């Protein structure tokens, strides 16, 4: 029986598990959303939220604690400079788990672990996806918007031009 044995082992020894948590938390902070199994997401969620809380504190000791866990100065800088300020008014609950269904191959339950701040997630999603270029829609000319002819000669020439445009063209053989 596993009475009073908190946490999941995830089939790894303690050093491998600690490295996994560090890498997943760092990827979440860097990208804003990660796709992983539900069990791993539930294990990493409190650690990632603790890192964001350290980022909100912002002092040197908090930065050193975050560096000791995340082991990447770039990720820690990103955490303290960009991610944590977005959650300065939020009293916890910085992440969410969105279940996706079973993974093809081994049917492991998959989930997104993402930061709650919609602005940040949308910004990261736009940065990852290439911009889709929309084709310009051909607008039909509006007759009322055309300029009025300035001289009488233009008035006379235009009906002739319109009449020649209205005639159907003969099919060429």
TITI-808782 format. One record per atom (N, C-alpha, C): residue in three letters; x, y, z. Coordinates in steps of 0.001 Angstrom, whole numbers, padded with zeros to 6 digits, always signed. Layout:
<sites>
alaXYZ
...
</sites>
This chain:
<sites>
unk+000836-001194+000000
unk+000000+000000+000000
unk+000875+001250+000000
unk+000379+002276-000702
unk+001150+003515-000841
unk+000634+004610+000100
unk+000342+004266+001318
unk-000155+005271+002235
unk+000925+006307+002530
unk+000547+007562+002436
unk+001419+008709+002706
unk+002670+008718+001833
unk+002511+008340+000584
unk+003606+008404-000385
unk+003178+009381-001478
unk+003434+010638-001275
unk+002973+011681-002194
unk+003815+011686-003465
unk+003205+012080-004568
unk+003933+012237-005818
unk+003973+010968-006636
unk+004232+011126-007903
unk+004328+009998-008832
unk+005783+009735-009161
unk+006131+008474-009342
unk+007505+008136-009693
unk+007735+008172-011193
unk+006672+007972-011979
unk+006736+008034-013442
unk+007738+007047-014038
unk+008042+005976-013330
unk+008944+004964-013854
unk+010373+005427-014016
unk+010797+006387-013238
unk+012139+006955-013352
unk+012783+007023-011977
unk+014119+007054-011954
unk+014780+007280-010675
unk+014709+008767-010344
unk+015145+009127-009169
unk+014909+010488-008687
unk+015621+011546-009537
unk+016836+011275-009990
unk+017564+012265-010796
unk+016898+012466-012160
unk+016465+011360-012764
unk+015785+011450-014061
unk+014457+012187-013921
unk+013742+011915-012839
unk+012458+012572-012589
unk+012651+014071-012370
unk+013677+014447-011607
unk+013957+015863-011352
unk+014316+016588-012648
unk+015103+015928-013510
unk+015460+016521-014798
unk+014227+016661-015692
unk+013346+015666-015671
unk+012114+015727-016453
unk+011253+016913-016013
unk+011069+017068-014714
unk+010267+018180-014202
unk+010883+019526-014586
unk+012184+019615-014464
unk+012873+020856-014820
unk+012699+021187-016297
unk+012867+020186-017159
unk+012738+020423-018598
unk+011309+020770-018999
unk+010322+020074-018423
unk+008936+020376-018755
unk+008531+021766-018266
unk+008941+022122-017054
unk+008613+023451-016524
unk+009290+024538-017359
unk+010547+024307-017753
unk+011243+025277-018596
unk+010589+025436-019955
unk+010149+024319-020554
unk+009469+024389-021849
unk+008142+025124-021726
unk+007423+024917-020633
unk+006157+025615-020415
unk+006385+027116-020296
unk+007397+027507-019552
unk+007689+028935-019373
unk+008128+029555-020688
unk+008920+028830-021453
unk+009456+029361-022709
unk+008389+029454-023800
unk+007542+028425-023919
unk+006601+028355-025044
unk+005168+028719-024687
unk+004823+028724-023399
unk+003471+029080-023007
unk+002505+027912-022990
unk+002800+026851-023750
unk+001938+025672-023777
unk+002766+024477-024212
unk+002579+023346-023529
unk+003277+022127-023918
unk+002263+020996-023990
unk+002556+020016-024831
unk+001710+018838-024962
unk+002441+017682-024300
unk+001792+017070-023319
unk+002407+015981-022575
unk+001310+015051-022068
unk+001699+014018-021332
unk+000680+013128-020775
unk+000018+013804-019579
unk-001177+013346-019261
unk-001929+013939-018153
unk-001171+013764-016840
unk-000573+012592-016633
unk+000144+012330-015380
unk+001338+013258-015223
unk+002098+013440-016312
unk+003242+014356-016237
unk+002772+015786-016022
unk+001684+016175-016688
unk+001158+017537-016525
unk+000741+017787-015086
unk+000076+016793-014465
unk-000340+016959-013073
unk+000852+017024-012136
unk+001943+016341-012479
unk+003135+016359-011630
unk+003900+017677-011765
unk+003923+018249-012982
unk+004722+019451-013240
unk+003975+020731-012883
unk+002656+020697-012920
unk+001863+021910-012708
unk+002227+022669-011428
unk+002281+022024-010255
unk+002628+022798-009058
unk+004049+023346-009092
unk+004973+022632-009727
unk+006352+023122-009807
unk+006440+024340-010724
unk+005720+024308-011832
unk+005723+025451-012751
unk+005085+026672-012079
unk+004009+026450-011346
unk+003366+027573-010659
unk+004275+028140-009572
unk+005058+027280-008934
unk+006009+027760-007937
unk+007089+028634-008597
unk+007523+028254-009802
unk+008518+029059-010524
unk+007940+030422-010896
unk+006680+030468-011296
unk+006059+031748-011635
unk+005922+032616-010386
unk+005629+031994-009253
unk+005566+032740-007995
unk+006932+033319-007653
unk+008001+032543-007892
unk+009352+033084-007676
unk+009595+034270-008606
unk+009137+034154-009838
unk+009288+035247-010795
unk+008534+036487-010368
unk+007385+036305-009743
unk+006620+037452-009249
unk+007346+038152-008118
unk+008051+037378-007290
unk+008816+038002-006201
unk+009907+038890-006772
unk+010650+038359-007723
unk+011599+039169-008473
unk+012909+039524-007809
unk+013170+039085-006586
unk+014433+039452-005943
unk+015547+038481-006351
unk+016743+038766-005928
unk+017909+037983-006318
unk+017822+036542-005816
unk+017358+036369-004585
unk+017263+035016-004033
unk+016256+034177-004829
unk+015146+034782-005219
unk+014148+034069-006022
unk+014735+033687-007380
unk+015506+034598-007961
unk+016137+034313-009253
unk+017125+033141-009131
unk+017881+033105-008034
unk+018837+032012-007838
unk+018130+030690-007583
unk+017011+030717-006860
unk+016244+029496-006635
unk+015672+028971-007954
unk+015169+029872-008790
unk+014630+029468-010084
unk+015732+028900-010977
unk+016901+029511-010952
unk+018021+029017-011754
unk+018464+027639-011280
unk+018432+027413-009966
unk+018815+026106-009439
unk+017860+025012-009916
unk+016576+025336-010055
unk+015614+024321-010492
unk+015582+024200-012012
unk+015513+025322-012720
unk+015344+025293-014179
unk+016648+025060-014936
unk+017793+025426-014325
unk+019119+025202-014905
unk+019309+025825-016288
unk+018643+026933-016542
unk+018827+027639-017806
unk+018638+029131-017547
unk+019695+029879-017746
unk+019617+031313-017477
unk+018684+032009-018456
unk+018608+031499-019691
unk+017716+032103-020681
unk+016248+031942-020273
unk+015897+030744-019808
unk+014520+030504-019384
unk+014192+031327-018147
unk+015139+031426-017215
unk+014915+032220-016000
unk+014747+033693-016361
unk+015540+034184-017294
unk+015390+035577-017729
unk+014011+035785-018361
unk+013587+034852-019207
unk+012274+034935-019842
unk+011169+034918-018778
unk+011340+034073-017754
unk+010372+033980-016659
unk+010251+035306-015914
unk+011369+035883-015543
unk+011339+037093-014723
unk+010994+038343-015535
unk+011383+038373-016807
unk+011178+039580-017606
unk+009814+039618-018298
unk+009303+038457-018758
unk+008089+038478-019569
unk+006910+037734-018955
unk+007135+036558-018403
unk+006015+035738-017944
unk+005472+036229-016610
unk+006318+036370-015609
unk+005861+036732-014268
unk+005143+038090-014213
unk+005605+039124-014914
unk+004867+040395-014850
unk+003423+040298-015352
unk+003133+039346-016234
unk+001762+039182-016724
unk+000832+038652-015639
unk+001406+037989-014611
unk+000597+037406-013547
unk+000724+038185-012243
unk+001183+039430-012302
unk+001452+040173-011067
unk+000194+040396-010221
unk-000991+040465-010863
unk-002222+040705-010110
unk-003013+039430-009859
unk-002483+038286-010244
unk-003218+037018-010123
unk-002703+036243-008910
unk-003570+035881-007984
unk-003120+035215-006759
unk-003021+033696-006895
unk-002294+033217-007877
unk-002131+031774-008062
unk-002991+031273-009215
unk-002872+029981-009501
unk-003640+029389-010588
unk-003167+029893-011933
unk-001866+029803-012189
unk-001291+030364-013416
unk-001375+029413-014602
unk-001645+028131-014338
unk-001637+027142-015418
unk-002955+026384-015441
unk-003218+025753-016582
unk-004388+024884-016709
unk-004008+023646-017490
unk-004749+022575-017263
unk-004561+021326-017996
unk-005803+021113-018855
unk-005584+020990-020165
unk-006672+020742-021110
unk-006463+019346-021675
unk-007389+018439-021386
unk-007236+017050-021833
unk-007556+016935-023317
unk-006737+016145-024027
unk-006854+016014-025472
unk-007371+014660-025932
unk-007279+013647-025101
unk-007684+012303-025513
unk-006477+011402-025631
unk-006693+010174-026065
unk-005589+009203-026099
unk-004602+009457-027238
unk-003343+009161-026982
unk-002289+009282-027986
unk-002330+008041-028875
unk-002248+008240-030199
unk-002192+007060-031070
unk-000908+006285-030800
unk-000993+005008-030757
unk+000198+004195-030530
unk+000140+003478-029209
unk+000007+004245-028112
unk-000037+003585-026809
unk-001252+003981-025983
unk-002123+004809-026520
unk-003369+005238-025852
unk-003131+005937-024522
unk-001970+006576-024372
unk-001727+007362-023165
unk-002567+008634-023251
unk-003222+009005-022150
unk-004047+010209-022136
unk-003147+011433-022261
unk-003403+012238-023282
unk-002591+013416-023544
unk-003319+014674-023083
unk-002533+015733-022827
unk-003110+016996-022370
unk-002182+018134-022740
unk-002767+019329-022858
unk-001986+020553-022953
unk-001840+021091-021543
unk-000632+021449-021168
unk-000389+022207-019951
unk-000036+023599-020432
unk-000881+024588-020113
unk-000687+025926-020670
unk-000850+026985-019610
unk-000240+028130-019870
unk-000395+029276-019001
unk-001786+029853-019211
unk-002393+030334-018142
unk-003785+030781-018190
unk-003938+032103-018921
unk-002953+032965-018873
unk-003062+034300-019449
unk-003334+034201-020953
unk-004544+034521-021382
unk-004962+034365-022775
unk-004112+035213-023719
unk-003797+036419-023306
unk-002996+037315-024147
unk-001657+036674-024488
unk-001013+036135-023468
unk+000317+035551-023650
unk+000250+034305-024523
unk-000728+033445-024275
unk-000860+032217-025053
unk-001151+032548-026515
unk-002031+033517-026751
unk-002353+033912-028129
unk-001124+034492-028824
unk-000342+035285-028109
unk+000861+035882-028689
unk+001874+034795-029054
unk+002058+033816-028194
unk+002993+032732-028475
unk+002504+031882-029640
unk+001185+031659-029712
unk+000622+030856-030805
unk+000832+031560-032139
unk+000628+032888-032172
unk+000845+033646-033411
unk+002304+033608-033829
unk+003208+033639-032864
unk+004633+033618-033189
unk+005041+032261-033763
unk+004397+031176-033315
unk+004747+029843-033801
unk+004164+029536-035168
unk+002941+029999-035429
unk+002284+029650-036694
unk+002678+030645-037773
unk+002987+030157-038976
unk+003321+031086-040065
unk+002088+031869-040483
unk+002318+033103-040880
unk+001220+033978-041271
unk+000613+033488-042584
unk-000680+033333-042605
unk-001386+032907-043813
unk-001718+034152-044617
unk-001266+034164-045859
unk-001519+035326-046696
unk-002876+035167-047360
unk-003731+036146-047141
unk-005048+036102-047734
unk-004975+036659-049140
unk-005708+036014-050046
unk-005748+036511-051411
unk-006645+037731-051456
unk-006249+038766-052197
unk-007093+039955-052256
unk-008404+039628-052973
unk-009484+040077-052394
unk-010795+039822-052956
unk-011050+040856-054037
unk-011409+040387-055227
unk-011679+041297-056331
unk-012985+042025-056063
unk-012896+043338-055940
unk-014073+044131-055656
unk-014714+044552-056971
unk-016025+044504-057010
unk-016728+044945-058198
unk-016725+046469-058212
unk-016490+047070-059385
unk-016460+048529-059434
unk-017843+049109-059139
unk-017832+050135-058357
unk-019072+050803-057998
unk-019229+051992-058940
unk-020365+052042-059654
unk-020565+053093-060652
unk-020694+054457-060011
unk-021286+054524-058834
unk-021488+055813-058183
unk-020164+056420-057743
unk-019173+055585-057488
unk-017898+056080-056998
unk-017004+056579-058126
unk-017370+056316-059396
unk-016538+056761-060514
unk-016606+058276-060626
unk-015536+058832-061167
unk-015486+060282-061323
unk-016413+060706-062451
unk-017019+061857-062277
unk-017892+062398-063321
unk-017030+062936-064453
unk-017453+062747-065709
unk-016669+063269-066826
unk-016607+064789-066786
unk-015431+065314-067081
unk-015231+066754-066969
unk-015688+067514-068215
unk-015577+066911-069377
unk-015948+067632-070601
unk-017062+066904-071321
unk-017648+067615-072301
unk-018733+067009-073072
unk-018220+065882-073962
unk-016963+065986-074411
unk-016401+064947-075265
unk-016317+063614-074515
unk-015948+063654-073232
unk-015880+062435-072442
unk-017264+061836-072265
unk-018285+062696-072123
unk-019647+062207-072004
unk-020060+061450-073262
unk-019660+061965-074398
unk-020041+061350-075660
unk-019267+060048-075871
unk-017990+060009-075492
unk-017167+058838-075730
unk-017539+057673-074820
unk-017917+057929-073599
unk-018201+056853-072649
unk-019359+055954-073052
unk-020507+056476-073509
unk-021576+055555-073899
unk-021154+054637-075039
unk-020328+055135-075949
unk-019865+054294-077045
unk-018977+053170-076495
unk-018117+053510-075553
unk-017230+052495-074977
unk-018033+051445-074218
unk-019053+051879-073464
unk-019881+050935-072723
unk-020675+050056-073672
unk-021152+050633-074791
unk-021924+049860-075754
unk-021058+048773-076379
unk-019785+049105-076651
unk-018919+048093-077245
unk-018578+047003-076232
unk-018566+047342-074930
unk-018292+046341-073896
unk-019485+045391-073724
unk-020693+045878-073964
unk-021883+045063-073749
unk-022072+044024-074844
unk-021494+044250-076023
unk-021679+043290-077113
unk-020952+041996-076772
unk-021614+040876-076983
unk-020948+039597-076689
unk-019874+039316-077729
unk-018795+038751-077251
unk-017704+038412-078145
unk-018018+037094-078842
unk-017597+037008-080095
unk-017836+035762-080848
unk-016767+034747-080465
unk-017147+033515-080292
unk-016139+032509-079941
unk-015190+032287-081120
unk-013913+032224-080805
unk-012920+032016-081857
unk-012758+030536-082086
unk-012667+030176-083392
unk-012589+028763-083723
unk-011165+028294-083809
</sites>
